[in-house]
Amino acid sequence: MSALEIREMKDGFGAEIRGIDLAHLSDSDFEKVLKTFRQQGVVFFRDQSLSIEDHVEFAKRLGPININRFFQPVDNYPMVAEVRKEPDQKVNVGGAWHTDHSYDEVPALGSVLVARELPASGGDTLFANLSLAYEALSPGFQEMLETLEARHSSRHVFGAQARYSEEVSGRIGNPEKAVQDSLHPVVIRHPDTGRKILYVNPGFTIGIEGWSESESKALLGFLYHHAQQPQFQVRFDWQPGSVALWDNRTTWHNAVNDYPGQRRLMHRVTIEGTPLQ
């Protein structure tokens, strides 16, 4: 009999799943994890002892693996990206609100992040739920947003002239591959739940299609401020053996950079997505 236990962190967003071993997960427990993941947007696991192979195999149960263009991979494991900050480095990877891969025509489904080395304190990750953020808007505003498309790009973050790319040199590379530009609806529907999602993010969204720069900046600024409100967020405190699985369509995330002089190493495997509707 399964000992699986689900502890919801906030009504409708985020859950800790306890009492299971992700390296030896039964089909029935996997289905429960998958259902919770789809409902909650992000799920967390404690006290895991995943090898790199276990990490990859669990991710493969969720879908095909995305090989990241820019992140430094783990030696001999191109599908596993390092998210690393050394004690002498000041800028961390992912230390601002963003949605991974929104610059791709078919953005990633999500990622599985495993803690490998943690600072003595700090280094939490914030997550925001963009379905809850959308649902809190007025019906008239929702209707207007549903007529819009937004432009997303990788160039200003990972390209050769990008300041961020310089600041995380050695951890992010291949600037010549930062040529992705995409156009996505501002409001999408989740492919599994049908819930509407506000699909713009501060990291990779560069404007509203057909709008001027100043008009785009005004609307996007309002939406970013709205979505960052505490009622749409959960915060995860990493501990040895912690694992996070997030839905990249539903959520933003932000790795808090509050551990100067300490090392933090995470391994990330990203799952391929499906076309947005």
TIPA-290685 format. One record per atom (N, C-alpha, C): atom name; z negated, y negated, x. Coordinates in steps of 0.02 Angstrom, whole numbers, plus 50000, padded with zeros to 5 digits. Each point is the difference from the previous one (the first is absolute). Layout:
N
CA Z Y X
...
# end
This chain:
277
N 50000 50060 50042
CA 50000 49940 49958
C 50000 49937 50044
N 50043 49952 49983
CA 50007 49940 50040
C 49938 49956 49996
N 49982 49969 50057
CA 49945 49952 50001
C 50026 49928 49998
N 50063 49991 49983
CA 50031 49934 50000
C 49963 49953 49954
N 49985 49940 50027
CA 49964 49949 49962
C 50037 49933 50009
N 50012 49966 49945
CA 50035 49936 50001
C 49952 49945 49982
N 49994 49950 50045
CA 49957 49942 49987
C 50043 49938 49997
N 50008 49973 49941
CA 50041 49940 49991
C 49964 49940 50030
N 50036 49960 50040
CA 49970 49942 50033
C 49998 49939 49955
N 50053 49990 49962
CA 50005 49944 49954
C 50040 50025 49941
N 49986 49973 49940
CA 50034 50024 49940
C 50075 49993 50009
N 50035 50056 50005
CA 50072 49999 50005
C 50028 49991 50069
N 49958 49997 50052
CA 50026 49990 50067
C 49955 50028 50053
N 50027 50049 50036
CA 49965 50027 50059
C 49952 50055 49982
N 50002 50055 50038
CA 49953 50055 49989
C 49987 50036 50065
N 49938 50023 50009
CA 49983 50045 50054
C 50001 50071 49972
N 50033 50045 50036
CA 50003 50070 49980
C 49961 50040 50052
N 49949 50034 49977
CA 49956 50037 50045
C 50002 50075 49983
N 49974 50039 50047
CA 49992 50071 49988
C 50062 50042 50013
N 50049 49972 50037
CA 50060 50038 50015
C 50017 49992 50074
N 50040 50047 50024
CA 50025 49999 50069
C 50075 49990 49996
N 50026 49943 50021
CA 50071 49986 49994
C 50043 50048 50040
N 49971 50032 50051
CA 50038 50048 50041
C 50007 50067 49965
N 49959 50012 49950
CA 50003 50064 49964
C 49993 49987 49925
N 50048 49963 49973
CA 49996 49975 49932
C 50038 50047 49954
N 49966 50026 49949
CA 50033 50045 49952
C 50051 49961 49959
N 50046 50035 49970
CA 50050 49967 49957
C 49968 49964 49942
N 49949 50030 49971
CA 49967 49968 49942
C 49964 49936 50021
N 49966 50002 50058
CA 49966 49940 50024
C 50050 49947 50021
N 50056 50022 50029
CA 50052 49951 50018
C 50025 49964 49938
N 50009 50035 49946
CA 50024 49968 49938
C 49949 49949 49975
N 49936 50015 50008
CA 49948 49952 49979
C 50001 49939 50045
N 50009 50011 50065
CA 50006 49943 50046
C 50061 49957 49982
N 50056 50032 49987
CA 50061 49964 49983
C 49992 49960 49936
N 49970 50030 49949
CA 49989 49965 49937
C 49955 49939 50010
N 49946 50008 50039
CA 49955 49944 50012
C 50034 49945 50040
N 50039 50021 50049
CA 50038 49952 50041
C 50046 49958 49957
N 50036 50031 49955
CA 50046 49963 49957
C 49963 49953 49953
N 49943 50022 49976
CA 49962 49959 49953
C 49965 49941 50035
N 49974 50012 50060
CA 49956 49952 50033
C 50034 49956 50052
N 50059 50021 50024
CA 50035 49959 50049
C 49980 50013 50072
N 49937 50015 50012
CA 49976 50018 50067
C 49942 50047 49993
N 49999 50052 50042
CA 49945 50048 50000
C 49976 50009 50072
N 49934 50015 50006
CA 49969 50006 50065
C 49964 50067 50005
N 49997 50025 50061
CA 49968 50064 50014
C 49953 49991 50059
N 49943 50034 49998
CA 49951 49997 50054
C 49994 50069 50033
N 49972 49999 50059
CA 49979 50062 50035
C 50057 50050 50009
N 50059 49974 50017
CA 50057 50043 50014
C 50006 50012 50075
N 50031 50055 50019
CA 50011 50016 50071
C 50074 50020 50009
N 50043 49952 49985
CA 50072 50015 50001
C 50028 49996 50071
N 50034 50053 50020
CA 50040 49996 50060
C 50062 49959 49984
N 50039 49983 50051
CA 50062 49964 49987
C 50046 50042 49957
N 50003 50065 50013
CA 50041 50045 49959
C 49977 50002 49928
N 49934 50003 49989
CA 49972 50000 49932
C 50019 49935 49963
N 49995 49944 50036
CA 50017 49935 49972
C 50073 50001 49975
N 50045 50023 50041
CA 50071 50001 49982
C 50012 50048 49942
N 49969 50058 50001
CA 50011 50049 49947
C 49974 49975 49933
N 49943 49965 50000
CA 49976 49972 49937
C 50049 49948 49973
N 50024 49957 50045
CA 50048 49948 49978
C 50063 50031 49973
N 50023 50055 50029
CA 50061 50033 49977
C 49994 50026 49929
N 49939 50014 49979
CA 49991 50023 49931
C 50013 49944 49950
N 49997 49938 50023
CA 50012 49943 49957
C 50074 49980 49999
N 50038 50019 50051
CA 50071 49983 50002
C 50026 50000 50071
N 50065 49986 50009
CA 50029 49998 50067
C 49968 49945 50042
N 49997 50011 50066
CA 49968 49953 50045
C 50049 49945 50021
N 49976 49939 50002
CA 50039 49943 50026
C 49983 49991 50074
N 50052 49999 50042
CA 49990 49987 50071
C 50004 49925 50011
N 49944 49969 50019
CA 49997 49927 50005
C 50042 49975 50058
N 50037 49945 49988
CA 50044 49972 50051
C 49962 49962 50054
N 49943 49971 49982
CA 49969 49948 50042
C 49935 50021 50034
N 49961 50043 49968
CA 49934 50017 50027
C 50006 50048 50059
N 49953 49993 50047
CA 49994 50048 50055
C 49979 50068 49971
N 50039 50053 50012
CA 49981 50065 49973
C 49950 50036 50046
N 49966 50048 49972
CA 49957 50044 50039
C 50045 50045 50043
N 49981 50012 50061
CA 50040 50042 50045
C 50016 50067 49967
N 50064 50017 50000
CA 50026 50064 49974
C 49997 50005 49924
N 49980 49945 49965
CA 49997 50000 49927
C 50033 49936 49974
N 50066 49998 49998
CA 50034 49938 49980
C 49985 49979 49928
N 49977 50047 49959
CA 49985 49982 49930
C 49930 49970 49992
N 49961 49998 50054
CA 49932 49973 49997
C 49997 49935 50039
N 49986 49945 49966
CA 49998 49934 50031
C 49928 49982 50020
N 49994 49969 50058
CA 49935 49974 50022
C 49988 49931 49970
N 49941 49990 49973
CA 49977 49934 49980
C 49940 49986 50046
N 50012 49963 50053
CA 49952 49997 50056
C 49984 49929 50019
N 49938 49989 50019
CA 49979 49937 50030
C 49952 50016 50057
N 50017 49977 50060
CA 49959 50011 50059
C 49947 49945 50006
N 49946 50012 50038
CA 49946 49950 50006
C 50023 49931 50024
N 50053 49997 50041
CA 50022 49936 50026
C 50052 49966 49956
N 50019 50030 49945
CA 50051 49972 49956
C 49967 49961 49943
N 50029 49943 49984
CA 49971 49956 49949
C 50032 50010 49932
N 50065 50015 49997
CA 50036 50007 49937
C 50004 50073 49982
N 49982 50018 49939
CA 50005 50070 49979
C 50065 50011 49962
N 50017 50062 49990
CA 50059 50019 49962
C 49981 50003 49926
N 50037 49965 49958
CA 49986 50003 49928
C 49945 49955 49977
N 49982 49949 50040
CA 49943 49958 49983
C 50017 49942 49954
N 50039 50012 49949
CA 50015 49950 49948
C 50025 50038 49940
N 49996 49970 49941
CA 50021 50035 49940
C 50075 50016 50003
N 50017 50063 49985
CA 50070 50020 50000
C 50009 50066 49963
N 50063 50016 49987
CA 50021 50064 49973
C 50050 50030 50048
N 49986 50059 50027
CA 50044 50029 50050
C 50070 50013 49972
N 50050 49984 50041
CA 50069 50020 49988
C 50032 49968 49938
N 49973 49945 49974
CA 50034 49970 49943
C 50068 49971 50020
N 50012 49993 50066
CA 50065 49976 50024
C 50054 50054 49995
N 49981 50063 49989
CA 50050 50053 49993
C 50028 50001 49929
N 50063 50021 49994
CA 50030 50007 49934
C 49962 50050 49958
N 49975 50053 50031
CA 49957 50049 49967
C 49933 49999 50037
N 49952 49960 49977
CA 49936 49995 50036
C 49961 50065 50000
N 49954 50005 50047
CA 49958 50060 50006
C 49957 50011 49939
N 49987 50063 49985
CA 49954 50019 49946
C 49929 49979 50017
N 49979 50016 50062
CA 49932 49986 50020
C 49987 50028 50069
N 49937 49999 50019
CA 49981 50024 50067
C 49934 50038 49998
N 49992 50044 50049
CA 49936 50034 50012
C 49975 49976 50068
N 49942 49966 50000
CA 49971 49971 50060
C 49937 50038 50019
N 49996 50022 50062
CA 49943 50040 50025
C 49965 49961 50055
N 49934 49995 49996
CA 49961 49967 50051
C 49992 50046 50061
N 50019 49974 50059
CA 49993 50039 50062
C 49945 49971 50045
N 50001 49934 50011
CA 49946 49967 50037
C 49983 49936 49964
N 49935 49987 49991
CA 49978 49944 49960
C 49953 49955 50040
N 50000 49935 49986
CA 49950 49956 50031
C 49930 50016 49972
N 49950 49977 50036
CA 49931 50012 49977
C 49986 49967 49933
N 50034 49945 49987
CA 49994 49967 49935
C 50065 49962 49987
N 50013 49986 49937
CA 50060 49964 49981
C 50060 50046 49994
N 50059 49969 49990
CA 50061 50039 49996
C 50014 50030 49931
N 49969 49972 49948
CA 50014 50024 49932
C 50072 49984 49980
N 50023 50032 49947
CA 50066 49984 49972
C 49991 49979 49927
N 50032 49944 49983
CA 50001 49975 49931
C 50063 50025 49965
N 49993 50016 49937
CA 50057 50018 49958
C 49999 49958 49937
N 50059 49979 49977
CA 50007 49962 49938
C 50047 50038 49953
N 49984 50000 49936
CA 50039 50036 49949
C 50046 49950 49965
N 50065 50009 50009
CA 50049 49953 49972
C 50019 50016 49928
N 49979 50058 49975
CA 50006 50013 49928
C 49947 49960 49962
N 49939 50003 50024
CA 49946 49961 49969
C 50015 49925 50003
N 50027 49978 50058
CA 50017 49929 50008
C 50054 49980 49949
N 50050 50041 49991
CA 50053 49985 49951
C 49971 49997 49930
N 49959 50049 49983
CA 49974 50005 49931
C 49954 49942 49983
N 49972 49966 50050
CA 49956 49943 49987
C 50038 49935 49988
N 50065 50000 50010
CA 50040 49940 49987
C 50015 49993 49925
N 50015 49940 49979
CA 50015 49988 49929
C 50066 50033 49981
N 50008 50019 49937
CA 50063 50032 49978
C 50062 49959 50015
N 49995 49934 49990
CA 50057 49957 50013
C 50020 49999 50073
N 49950 49999 50044
CA 50013 50000 50072
C 50028 50067 50021
N 49973 50054 49973
CA 50026 50067 50014
C 50074 50004 49981
N 50016 49975 49942
CA 50070 50002 49976
C 50047 49962 50047
N 49978 49943 50024
CA 50041 49962 50047
C 50009 50038 50066
N 49946 50029 50026
CA 50005 50036 50063
C 50047 50060 49996
N 50003 50030 49942
CA 50042 50060 49991
C 50075 49985 50003
N 50018 49936 50000
CA 50071 49981 50005
C 50020 49987 50073
N 49952 50003 50047
CA 50012 49978 50068
C 50007 50058 50049
N 50035 49985 50056
CA 50002 50045 50057
C 49977 49962 50061
N 49971 50036 50048
CA 49975 49970 50061
C 50034 50031 50061
N 50008 49958 50051
CA 50029 50022 50063
C 49945 50020 50049
N 50011 50056 50034
CA 49953 50027 50049
C 50037 50011 50065
N 49964 49993 50057
CA 50033 50008 50065
C 49950 50025 50052
N 50027 50034 50051
CA 49959 50022 50057
C 50009 49953 50060
N 50049 49956 49998
CA 50021 49962 50059
C 49945 49954 50026
N 49965 49965 49955
CA 49952 49949 50021
C 49934 50031 50025
N 49992 50066 49990
CA 49939 50034 50022
C 50014 50042 50063
N 50053 50040 49998
CA 50013 50048 50054
C 50059 49980 50045
N 50035 49946 49984
CA 50057 49980 50039
C 49982 49971 50068
N 50052 49991 50042
CA 49990 49979 50069
C 49968 49931 50005
N 50012 49956 49951
CA 49973 49933 50002
C 49934 49993 49962
N 49976 50053 49973
CA 49940 49997 49959
C 49937 49993 50043
N 49957 49953 49982
CA 49938 49990 50038
C 49955 50062 49994
N 49997 50029 49941
CA 49957 50059 49990
C 50022 50056 50046
N 50065 50010 50007
CA 50025 50053 50043
C 49977 49990 50072
N 49997 49937 50021
CA 49975 49985 50068
C 49925 50014 50006
N 49963 49982 49949
CA 49927 50007 50002
C 49977 50072 50002
N 50041 50046 49973
CA 49981 50071 50000
C 50046 50040 50044
N 50026 49968 50052
CA 50045 50033 50047
C 49966 50062 50029
N 50040 50054 50006
CA 49973 50063 50025
C 49977 50046 49944
N 49989 49971 49942
CA 49981 50040 49941
C 50055 50000 49948
N 50040 49946 50000
CA 50058 49994 49957
C 50060 49989 50045
N 50057 50032 49985
CA 50058 49993 50042
C 50065 50003 49961
N 50055 50010 50036
CA 50067 50005 49972
C 50020 49939 49957
N 49992 49939 50027
CA 50017 49942 49960
C 50072 49998 49978
N 50045 50033 50038
CA 50071 50002 49981
C 50012 50038 49935
N 49950 50039 49978
CA 50007 50038 49938
C 49975 49961 49939
N 49974 49940 50011
CA 49973 49959 49945
C 50057 49962 49966
N 50040 50037 49963
CA 50059 49971 49966
C 49998 50013 49925
N 49943 50019 49974
CA 49995 50019 49930
C 49991 49939 49955
N 50041 49995 49949
CA 49993 49950 49948
C 50011 50036 49934
N 49959 49985 49951
CA 50007 50034 49935
C 49983 49952 49944
N 50023 50019 49941
CA 49989 49962 49939
C 49967 50046 49950
N 49939 49982 49977
CA 49965 50043 49952
C 49977 49958 49940
N 49993 50032 49942
CA 49971 49965 49943
C 49930 49975 50017
N 49982 49942 49974
CA 49932 49974 50010
C 49949 50043 49962
N 50021 50031 49946
CA 49958 50047 49963
C 50036 50066 49996
N 49968 50053 50025
CA 50028 50067 49998
C 49957 50044 49956
N 50026 50059 49983
CA 49961 50050 49964
C 49985 50058 50047
N 49938 50023 49998
CA 49982 50057 50041
C 50039 50062 49977
N 50031 50036 50046
CA 50042 50057 49980
C 49963 50057 49966
N 49934 50005 50011
CA 49962 50055 49971
C 49959 49978 49939
N 49969 49941 50003
CA 49956 49979 49946
C 50034 49953 49950
N 50054 49967 50021
CA 50033 49952 49956
C 49966 49932 49999
N 49944 49992 50035
CA 49966 49935 50001
C 50042 49948 50036
N 49996 49938 49976
CA 50036 49946 50033
C 49960 49974 50059
N 50036 49981 50053
CA 49970 49981 50064
C 50032 49936 50024
N 49959 49954 50023
CA 50025 49939 50031
C 50022 50017 50071
N 50066 50000 50013
CA 50025 50025 50063
C 50025 49943 50046
N 49954 49961 50024
CA 50012 49952 50054
C 49939 50005 50046
N 50008 49979 50063
CA 49943 50003 50046
C 50007 49948 50054
N 49944 49974 50027
CA 50002 49946 50050
C 50033 50021 50066
N 50001 50065 50016
CA 50026 50021 50064
C 50075 49999 50005
N 50035 50023 49948
CA 50071 50011 50006
C 50043 49966 49947
N 49971 49972 49948
CA 50040 49964 49950
C 50016 49930 50027
N 50063 49981 49999
CA 50020 49937 50030
C 50026 49949 49949
N 50010 50020 49937
CA 50023 49951 49951
C 50020 50032 49935
N 50008 49958 49949
CA 50024 50021 49935
C 50076 49989 49998
N 50036 50051 49980
CA 50072 49995 49998
C 50023 49945 49953
N 50043 49956 50026
CA 50027 49945 49960
C 49955 49940 49996
N 49942 50001 50032
CA 49954 49944 50000
C 50001 49967 50069
N 49983 49936 50001
CA 49995 49964 50063
C 49939 50023 50039
N 49997 49981 50064
CA 49943 50019 50041
C 49935 49972 49972
N 50001 49936 49978
CA 49939 49970 49974
C 49979 50031 49934
N 50048 50016 49958
CA 49985 50034 49936
C 49971 50069 50012
N 50031 50037 50046
CA 49975 50067 50017
C 49930 49997 50028
N 49989 49953 50045
CA 49934 49993 50031
C 49946 49986 49948
N 50016 49958 49951
CA 49951 49983 49948
C 49983 50061 49958
N 50050 50037 49977
CA 49987 50058 49957
C 49965 50056 50039
N 50026 50016 50059
CA 49970 50053 50040
C 49929 49983 50021
N 49989 49937 50017
CA 49932 49979 50018
C 49951 50011 49943
N 50022 49983 49939
CA 49957 50012 49942
C 49986 50074 49990
N 50052 50042 50005
CA 49991 50071 49990
C 49956 50031 50054
N 50008 49978 50062
CA 49958 50027 50054
C 49927 49982 49989
N 49987 49938 49982
CA 49932 49978 49987
C 49970 50040 49942
N 50039 50009 49948
CA 49978 50037 49941
C 49982 50073 50019
N 50044 50033 50038
CA 49991 50071 50014
C 49943 50014 50048
N 49978 49949 50038
CA 49947 50010 50049
C 49930 49990 49970
N 49995 49990 49936
CA 49935 49990 49969
C 49958 50064 50006
N 49934 49993 50008
CA 49957 50058 50012
C 50004 50054 49946
N 50013 49981 49938
CA 50001 50050 49947
C 50057 50050 50006
N 50049 49984 50043
CA 50057 50045 50010
C 49994 50039 50066
N 49943 49994 50035
CA 49994 50029 50066
C 49947 50055 50004
N 50011 50045 50048
CA 49948 50045 50024
C 49999 49996 50076
N 49943 50016 50029
CA 49991 49997 50074
C 49976 50068 50023
N 50034 50027 50051
CA 49982 50066 50026
C 49971 49993 50070
N 49938 50026 50008
CA 49968 50001 50065
C 50014 50067 50034
N 50036 49996 50054
CA 50019 50060 50036
C 49941 50031 50037
N 49997 50066 49998
CA 49950 50038 50037
C 50037 50058 50034
N 49970 50030 50051
CA 50033 50058 50031
C 50018 50053 49947
N 50061 50023 50002
CA 50022 50049 49950
C 50029 49971 49937
N 50007 49934 49997
CA 50026 49968 49939
C 50077 50003 49998
N 50026 50006 49939
CA 50072 50001 49988
C 50014 49957 49938
N 50054 49962 50002
CA 50021 49960 49942
C 50072 50019 49982
N 50013 50004 49936
CA 50067 50011 49974
C 50014 49945 49949
N 50049 49957 50014
CA 50014 49946 49954
C 50072 50002 49974
N 50008 49974 49939
CA 50065 49993 49968
C 50028 49933 50020
N 50056 50002 50035
CA 50028 49939 50028
C 50035 49957 49947
N 50016 50028 49942
CA 50029 49961 49946
C 49947 49961 49963
N 49942 50030 49990
CA 49947 49971 49959
C 49956 49951 50038
N 49993 50010 50066
CA 49948 49964 50037
C 50027 49957 50057
N 49960 49950 50019
CA 50002 49968 50065
C 49943 50027 50041
N 50003 49991 50066
CA 49941 50014 50042
C 49996 49950 50057
N 49940 49996 50029
CA 49985 49950 50051
C 49945 50029 50045
N 50017 50012 50063
CA 49952 50027 50049
C 49959 49943 50029
N 49936 50000 49986
CA 49957 49944 50020
C 49989 50001 50075
N 50013 49944 50032
CA 49995 49994 50073
C 49934 49966 50020
N 49946 50038 49996
CA 49933 49971 50012
C 49960 50042 50050
N 50034 50028 50050
CA 49965 50042 50049
C 50024 49983 50071
N 49993 49938 50021
CA 50024 49980 50066
C 49969 50042 50056
N 50041 50015 50050
CA 49975 50037 50058
C 49990 50074 49988
N 50023 50026 49944
CA 49991 50071 49985
C 50067 50032 49986
N 50004 50066 50009
CA 50061 50038 49988
C 50001 50028 49929
N 50058 50000 49971
CA 50010 50032 49934
C 50068 50034 50002
N 50000 50064 49985
CA 50062 50040 50001
C 50005 50040 49935
N 50055 49990 49964
CA 50014 50037 49939
C 50068 50033 50008
N 50009 50055 49965
CA 50065 50033 49996
C 50027 49995 49929
N 50062 49978 49994
CA 50030 49990 49934
C 50063 50042 49993
N 50004 50035 49944
CA 50062 50034 49981
C 50022 49970 49933
N 50064 49980 49998
CA 50027 49966 49941
C 50048 50046 49963
N 49997 49998 49934
CA 50040 50043 49957
C 50058 49961 49970
N 50059 50029 50002
CA 50059 49968 49972
C 49991 49989 49925
N 50030 49945 49975
CA 49995 49984 49929
C 50064 50015 49961
N 50004 49972 49941
CA 50057 50007 49957
C 50023 49930 49980
N 50063 49991 49978
CA 50024 49933 49981
C 49955 49968 49948
N 49990 49935 50007
CA 49957 49963 49953
C 50038 49986 49935
N 49963 50003 49946
CA 50028 49985 49934
C 49972 49936 49974
# end
